[in-house]
Structure formats: C-alpha cells, structure tokens
Amino acid sequence: MLLTLVLVYLLVTIAIGLLAAGAAGGGGSSSSDTTPPAKPVIALGSGISTDTTVAGYAASSSEAVQASGVVTVVAESGSTVTVTFTNGTQKVTKTVTGAGSTPVAVTLTAADLGTGTSQLNDGTITVSAVAKDAAGNSSEAGTATFTLDAEVAVSATVVDGYVQGATVFADLNANNVKDANEPSATTNSSGVFSFDTREVLTGKQIVSLGGIDSDTKAEVPMLKALHGNTVVTPLTTLYTTVYVSSGESAATTLLTNLGVSSTDLNTDHVAALTNASTATAAGNALKLQALSQNVLVVVQAATKLAVGLGATDSAASIAATAFSNVANLSSTNLTKLTSTSATDAASVMSTVFTAVVSSKVSSDANVLTAVSSLVTAAANSVSAVTANVAQTTATQVAAVTAGTATVDSIKTAANAVLDVTQVGMNGLSSTVLASAASLALSTASVPILMKK
C-alpha cells in the first residue's frame, strides 16, 4: 500500500513539473534561438580598390567575373547570405553560404554586366550582405562599394599597307564569322579600328574581314591576331593560326622559321618605315613589309583561284584555309615560299594552291588534274612577284650591312616593291584568274567543279 502511494506521488510530481514548464514556454519548446548572426564583413576582390589614386582601382570586366569573387563575405557558418549589388535602379542578387571566418567568394557572370535592370552598368556599385541563420534570424546588413569599369576599348591597326574599310570584330566563338553578339568596328583610312566591349577577350581572336590595302589597292579577304596585339597583319595571322591549333611553342617555332621575332608581331611596318631615322631601322621595316606582302599575295592568289574555279565558301573562309596551309609548311618550304628564287617559290605555291582547291573546290582527282596547268600558271605568275620583292629586299639588307644604304634608298626600294606587287596581282587577275572563271564554266573541260 505504501509503495503504491509513493508511485502515485512521484507521477503527480512529474506531471506538475511538466505542466509548469509548458506554461513557462507558452506551450512550445523549452528554449528558442533569438540571437541574430553577426553582420557579414565584405571585402573587395583581387585587383579592386576604393582608392582612386591606385592605377586600375575599378573593377574591370575580367575582375568582375573572376572566380575568386568580385567581393568576398565572412559570415556565420551555415548561414544563408544574400548579397545584393545595386547601381541606381539596376540590381543583381547572389546567394552564398557562410563559412565562419573563411571568406566566401561572391562571383558575377558576364551576363550580369550590361544596361538591363537585372544587370550592372559601369559606375558606383553598392553591395549589401545579410545573413540568415537556421532559426530564421537575420543579421544587420554589411555594406561596401566599388567602381565598375567593365566596358573597355579595344583598338589596333590592320596593316599590310593600311587596310581601310575592313570589318573587325572579337571572334568570341572562333568561327571566323561576324556573329550578331560580337563587338565590331570598321577600319578608317589609316587601318585603325576601335570598339567598346564588356566581353572578357583574354585568348580570343580579333578578326578583320574585307577592306582594301591602301598601298597595293588589293582586297584583303581576312586577317587576324590575338587580342592584345597592337596590329593585325599577315604575320599575326600566321602566328595566331598556329597558336590556336598547336599552341604557343609551335607558334614561336613558326616565327623562328620566318626569321622574325615576337616584337615584330606588334610592329606597324608602314609606320616604322615612315619614321625610320637610320638605315638599319628602315631595313628591318622593309624586311617586315616584304614578308607580310609576299605571304598575303600567296593567300590572295589562292583565294582568287578557288573563287574563280567556283568555290562557294566565303573569301574569308578560303583565305583562312590558305593561311593555314602556309603556316603549316615545313621550315624548308617556308623558306622557299619567300625566297629570291621564283622556281623554288613556284613549286611550294603549287602545293599550297592545290591544297586550297582540293579543300574548297573539289578533291576529285579528275578535277585536280584538269586544273593542274592553271595552278602551275598561277604559281609561276605569283612567284615572279614574290621573288622580285624578296630580291629587292635582300639587296637593300645587304647594302645596310655594307653600310652603303640610306634611309631614302630603302624607302625608294619599298615603293618599288609595292609597285611590283600591284602590277603583278593585276596581271594575275587579268590572265590566270580569267582563265579560271572560263574553266569553271566549261563543263566539257571540268565535269564537276563543286566541293565534294
């Protein structure tokens, strides 16, 4: 009986305790988290500063989208941090998870930069970060500001002679075609172009389509260079072609085989020759001019030949193939192509022209046989021009070495080189290419002149 009373007493005591606890807690849990997280701390990303006296203090397009974050936040571990970027009526919101004392990167994308209401335009950007913990408590807002200067000017000069009227664009998808979303501009009479863009162009190609060489008066189908080059030339086109397909080491070997340096890739040889004050400087500029000219003459001739034979691809596409064939020649054949021997040059040109015709017109053996005499005629015509240019240049370089050349004599030789090229290409157009057009229309001679 006593044991029963004791048990009843204990049960009643426990029940009273539970009722008291429930009343104190309002019927809920015995305790709740009502403490908000600490205010997040925001730090600006690498290369970004609020000190306007620091060069490059503003966030560039590449810094705005850098993987390490345009800003970083330090917030309570596990908390959800809402980071809001505003510029007037523009707003972009990002969400990250706090990691305690470890800074967490907050990254933007290229799509976040622009003039839309859900994008950020250049100017002062205000950043606000609020952390919310698992209990739903929100912190005070941490704030910071930085200047966004994501729109950058891209400018360079397109040179063989100065190429005017060319469409130059950032080839974002590397297809050699000007797409609607790609920033572009047209070259002026000095071959200069400039456009603004928010795109990150590191490693991208700048492509020039069309335009007229102000010296030779010939159309220039296509040239290219890597972003960052100050000039776009036949030499930068060869270099970029190899760089993209085979890497920097192979591209550097190409320069060695051509007898030029990486510095020459950024040399405006027209300006260098105009401004030369010594025979040595003028001679170096003439070498670059002659080499660029001879390479482009080969590409122009190959392009015109393929078009004349009925190729349906664009001139730019055909020129890209021609540049690729030239760029991938062996060092021996590359030397022959630009040599003073017309015979050596013609043999290599025949190989280049045949490869372009096979790729862009027809690879059919009967077709290639039918056009072989025309290819030979074109090679002989073009090699007569390039060998003349190479010989004139070699004579002047030798005179520089002997100390008998002057700036004026070299400039006179440079003008002669341009005249030879212009007359030679006109001759090619009026004879060999006219024959190509006639051959393409003659179904009796060539049953099918279409790319297989």
Buried (B, 14 or more C-beta within 10 A) or exposed (E): EEEEEEEEEEEEEEEEEEEEEEEEEEEEEEEEEEEBBBBBBBEBBEBBBEEEEEEEBBBBBBBBBBEEBBBBBBBBEEBBBBBBBBBEEBBBEBEBEBBEEEBBBBBBEBEBBBEEEEBBBBEEBBBBBBBBBEEEBBBEBBEBEBBBBBBBEBEBBBBBBBBBBBBBBBBBEEEBBBEEEBBBBEBBEBBBBEBEBBBBBEEBBBBBBBBBBBBBEBBBBBBBBBBEBBBBBBBBBBBBBBBBEBEEEBBBEBBEBBEBEEEBBBBBBBBBBEEBEEBBBBBBBBBBBBBBBBBBBBBBBBBBBBBBBBBEBBBBBBBBBBBBBBBBBEEEBBBBBBBBEBEBBBBBBBBBBBBBBBBBBBEBEEBBEBBBEBBBBBBBBBBBBBBBBBBBBBBBBEBBEEEEBEBEBBBEBBEBBBEBBBEBBEBBBEEBBEBBBEBBEEEEEBEEBBBE
